[in-house]
Amino acid sequence: MRTEIVGTDAGDARVTWHPAKQARLVLAVSHGAGGGIEARDLQALATVLPAHGVTVALVEQPWRVAGKKLAPAPKTLDVGWRGIWPAVSKPGLPVISGGRSAGARVACRTAVELGAHAVLALSFPLHPPGKPEKSRAEELLGSGVPTLVVQGGNDPFGKPAEFPDGAYTLVEVAYGDHGFTVPKRAEISQERAVALITDAVVEWTGSLA
């Protein structure tokens, strides 16, 4: 594991690399608006994927690096993501653009522009909680590249059944909320919920040409 500071037009970002020994893909994945790369799904992917030929680059947006508590506007997030792209593409491998929540929206919005090989959208915020009329489906449907959505079955930002038909794959983590936390009374354990995420991503990345 190594950490790299990357200058962008939105400020300094930070990339924490979890390299694969025989890498065939890079997964560059960022956090949401309410947390950082310590999120359980991001940490699990960084632990599991390198053994499957995928180098994981956990990306901290400039606002997090600067110690701010509130994320900036979507356009500024996109600026930060564009700025880290030369660093994550430097290994010369196909790059999967990924993120959780707000980071997933960024990945979808910029995928074609940046030449992403695919998009991984964790907990895609289809709409604000309780406001399904304010859909962000166009961002997801417009990613333009192979896209995997991993969504909690009880995510207030959009349950799997609310997602429109489209050219993407959706995997449900039963009982999971926006952070993939499952209640203690659920039929699956928290460990199993995390394994569902990593298993789905391993299988999907293995299918990418």
C-alpha positions as CSV (number, residue, x, y, z in Angstrom):
1,M,0.0,0.0,0.0
2,R,1.3,3.5,-0.8
3,T,-0.2,6.9,-0.7
4,E,0.1,9.6,-3.4
5,I,-0.9,13.3,-3.4
6,V,-2.3,14.4,-6.7
7,G,-2.8,18.1,-7.5
8,T,-6.1,19.0,-9.2
9,D,-7.9,22.2,-10.2
10,A,-10.1,21.6,-7.1
11,G,-7.1,21.2,-4.8
12,D,-5.0,18.3,-3.7
13,A,-6.5,14.8,-3.8
14,R,-5.0,11.7,-2.2
15,V,-4.8,8.3,-3.8
16,T,-4.1,5.2,-1.7
17,W,-2.9,2.3,-3.8
18,H,-3.5,-1.3,-3.1
19,P,-1.6,-3.0,-5.9
20,A,-2.2,-6.4,-7.5
21,K,0.9,-8.5,-8.3
22,Q,-0.3,-9.3,-11.8
23,A,-2.7,-6.5,-12.4
24,R,-4.9,-6.5,-15.5
25,L,-7.3,-3.7,-14.3
26,V,-7.2,-0.6,-12.1
27,L,-10.3,0.2,-10.0
28,A,-10.2,3.9,-9.1
29,V,-13.0,4.4,-6.5
30,S,-14.0,7.3,-4.4
31,H,-16.2,8.0,-1.4
32,G,-19.5,9.7,-0.9
33,A,-20.5,13.1,0.4
34,G,-20.8,12.0,4.0
35,G,-17.7,9.9,4.5
36,G,-14.3,8.8,3.3
37,I,-12.4,5.8,2.1
38,E,-12.8,4.1,5.5
39,A,-16.3,3.0,4.3
40,R,-16.7,-0.8,4.8
41,D,-17.4,-1.5,1.1
42,L,-14.4,0.4,-0.1
43,Q,-12.0,-1.2,2.4
44,A,-13.4,-4.6,1.6
45,L,-12.8,-4.1,-2.1
46,A,-9.2,-2.9,-1.5
47,T,-8.5,-6.0,0.6
48,V,-10.1,-8.6,-1.8
49,L,-9.6,-7.4,-5.4
50,P,-5.8,-7.3,-5.6
51,A,-5.7,-11.1,-5.3
52,H,-7.9,-11.2,-8.4
53,G,-5.7,-9.1,-10.7
54,V,-7.3,-5.7,-9.9
55,T,-5.2,-2.9,-8.4
56,V,-7.4,-0.7,-6.2
57,A,-6.8,3.1,-6.0
58,L,-8.9,4.6,-3.2
59,V,-9.4,8.2,-4.0
60,E,-10.0,11.0,-1.5
61,Q,-11.5,14.1,-3.1
62,P,-9.8,17.4,-2.4
63,W,-12.5,18.6,0.0
64,R,-11.8,15.6,2.3
65,V,-8.0,16.0,2.1
66,A,-8.5,19.7,3.1
67,G,-10.5,18.6,6.2
68,K,-13.8,20.1,5.1
69,K,-17.0,18.5,6.4
70,L,-19.3,19.3,3.5
71,A,-18.8,18.2,-0.1
72,P,-18.8,20.8,-2.8
73,A,-21.2,21.0,-5.7
74,P,-21.2,18.1,-8.2
75,K,-19.3,20.2,-10.8
76,T,-16.4,20.6,-8.4
77,L,-16.4,16.9,-7.6
78,D,-16.2,16.2,-11.3
79,V,-13.2,18.6,-11.5
80,G,-11.4,16.7,-8.7
81,W,-12.1,13.4,-10.4
82,R,-10.8,14.6,-13.8
83,G,-7.6,15.8,-12.0
84,I,-6.8,12.4,-10.5
85,W,-7.4,10.5,-13.8
86,P,-3.8,10.8,-15.2
87,A,-2.5,9.3,-11.9
88,V,-4.8,6.3,-11.9
89,S,-4.3,5.7,-15.7
90,K,-0.5,5.9,-15.4
91,P,0.0,2.2,-14.9
92,G,-1.3,1.8,-18.5
93,L,-4.1,-0.6,-17.6
94,P,-7.8,-0.2,-18.3
95,V,-9.4,1.8,-15.5
96,I,-12.7,1.2,-13.9
97,S,-14.2,4.4,-12.7
98,G,-16.0,3.8,-9.4
99,G,-17.5,5.4,-6.4
100,R,-20.0,5.1,-3.6
101,S,-23.0,7.4,-3.4
102,A,-22.0,10.9,-4.7
103,G,-18.8,9.3,-6.0
104,A,-20.9,6.9,-8.1
105,R,-22.6,9.8,-9.7
106,V,-19.3,11.4,-10.5
107,A,-18.1,8.1,-12.1
108,C,-21.2,7.9,-14.3
109,R,-21.0,11.5,-15.4
110,T,-17.4,11.5,-16.4
111,A,-16.9,7.9,-17.7
112,V,-17.1,8.5,-21.4
113,E,-15.1,11.8,-21.3
114,L,-12.3,10.2,-19.3
115,G,-12.2,6.9,-21.3
116,A,-13.2,4.7,-18.4
117,H,-13.3,1.0,-19.2
118,A,-16.4,0.5,-17.0
119,V,-18.2,2.0,-14.0
120,L,-18.7,0.6,-10.5
121,A,-21.6,2.4,-8.7
122,L,-21.9,1.5,-5.1
123,S,-25.1,2.7,-3.4
124,F,-26.0,4.9,-6.3
125,P,-28.2,7.7,-4.9
126,L,-31.1,7.4,-7.4
127,H,-33.0,10.2,-5.6
128,P,-32.9,12.1,-2.3
129,P,-34.6,10.1,0.5
130,G,-38.4,10.5,0.3
131,K,-38.2,12.4,-3.0
132,P,-38.4,9.8,-5.8
133,E,-39.6,12.5,-8.2
134,K,-36.1,14.0,-8.1
135,S,-34.5,11.1,-10.0
136,R,-30.9,11.0,-11.1
137,A,-31.5,8.0,-13.3
138,E,-30.2,9.9,-16.4
139,E,-26.7,10.0,-14.9
140,L,-26.7,6.2,-14.4
141,L,-28.2,5.5,-17.8
142,G,-25.8,7.8,-19.5
143,S,-22.6,6.3,-18.2
144,G,-22.0,4.9,-21.7
145,V,-19.8,2.0,-20.5
146,P,-20.4,-1.4,-18.8
147,T,-21.8,-0.5,-15.4
148,L,-22.3,-2.5,-12.2
149,V,-24.6,-1.1,-9.5
150,V,-24.5,-2.7,-6.1
151,Q,-27.4,-1.5,-4.0
152,G,-28.7,-2.1,-0.5
153,G,-32.2,-3.6,-0.5
154,N,-33.3,-1.0,2.0
155,D,-31.4,2.0,0.7
156,P,-33.5,5.2,1.3
157,F,-31.7,6.8,-1.7
158,G,-33.2,4.2,-4.0
159,K,-34.3,0.6,-3.5
160,P,-33.3,-1.9,-6.2
161,A,-37.0,-2.2,-7.4
162,E,-37.1,1.6,-8.1
163,F,-34.3,1.5,-10.6
164,P,-35.3,1.8,-14.3
165,D,-34.5,-0.7,-16.9
166,G,-31.2,0.0,-18.6
167,A,-27.9,-1.3,-20.0
168,Y,-26.4,-2.0,-16.6
169,T,-26.2,-4.8,-14.1
170,L,-27.7,-4.4,-10.6
171,V,-26.8,-6.6,-7.6
172,E,-28.9,-6.3,-4.5
173,V,-27.4,-6.6,-1.0
174,A,-30.5,-7.7,0.9
175,Y,-31.5,-5.7,4.0
176,G,-28.6,-3.2,3.4
177,D,-29.0,0.5,3.9
178,H,-27.1,3.2,2.1
179,G,-23.9,2.1,3.9
180,F,-24.7,-1.6,3.4
181,T,-25.4,-1.9,7.1
182,V,-27.9,-4.7,7.8
183,P,-30.0,-4.9,10.9
184,K,-29.1,-7.5,13.6
185,R,-32.5,-9.2,13.0
186,A,-31.7,-9.6,9.3
187,E,-31.4,-13.1,7.8
188,I,-27.9,-12.4,6.7
189,S,-24.9,-11.2,8.8
190,Q,-23.0,-8.0,8.3
191,E,-20.0,-10.2,7.2
192,R,-22.2,-11.9,4.6
193,A,-23.5,-8.6,3.3
194,V,-19.9,-7.4,2.7
195,A,-19.0,-10.7,1.0
196,L,-22.0,-10.2,-1.4
197,I,-20.4,-6.9,-2.4
198,T,-16.9,-8.2,-3.0
199,D,-18.1,-11.5,-4.6
200,A,-20.2,-9.5,-7.1
201,V,-17.4,-7.1,-8.0
202,V,-14.9,-10.0,-8.4
203,E,-17.2,-11.8,-10.7
204,W,-18.0,-8.7,-12.7
205,T,-14.4,-7.6,-13.1
206,G,-13.5,-11.1,-14.2
207,S,-16.1,-10.8,-17.0
208,L,-14.7,-7.5,-18.4
209,A,-12.7,-8.0,-21.6
